[in-house]
């Protein structure tokens, strides 16, 4: 039987929501092992001078606990 844990992670990117998601998973995987899935809970963007400045994601990362 596997025991899974969920953590919440916030990330941003100047490129896209997808890039922010990839960055979050890559960074989390440095300290969290056995990542199984990621759920994008929320997306937003900041605007500066009438342009999108960066894309933000709020993720839930699920990983297996040994």
N, C-alpha and C positions, 0 to 999 in steps of 0.2 A: 504494500500500500504506500503510495507516495503522499508526502505532506508538502503542500504548496503554500507559498507566502506571496502576498501582493504588497508592493510599495508604490508610492506615488512620486512621479518625477516631473519636473518642469524643465523645458528646454526651448531654445530659440535659434533661429537661423535667418540670415539675410536673403537666402535663396528661396526656400519653400517650407511648407509644413512637413513634407516628406523628408527633407534634409534635416529638419529639427528632430524628427523622430529617429532617424538613423544616428544622429549625433548623441541623442539621449541613450539609446541602446548601447552604442559603442562605449560611451563613458561609464554607464552603469556596469557593463560587463567586466570592467577593470577590477571591481570589488565584489560584484555579485556573480556567483557561478550558477550554472544550470538554468539559465533564463529559458523559459518555455514559450512565452507569448507576450505581446504588448497590445494594450487596448488604448486607443486614442479617445480620451474622455472629452476633451475640449480643445478647440482651436480658436486662436485670436490673432490679431495683427496690430502692431503699433503704427501710427501714421505721423509723419513729420513733413511739414511744408507741402501738404497735399499729396504725398506719395507714401506708399507702404514702406516702412523702415525695416521692420523685421516680422517674421512669422513666429508665433508661439504655440506650443502644444503642452497639454497637461496629459500625462500618460499614466497608465497603471501597468506595471511590469510584474509578471508572474514568474516565479522561479521555484525550483524544487529544493527543499531543505533536506540535507543529509542527516 
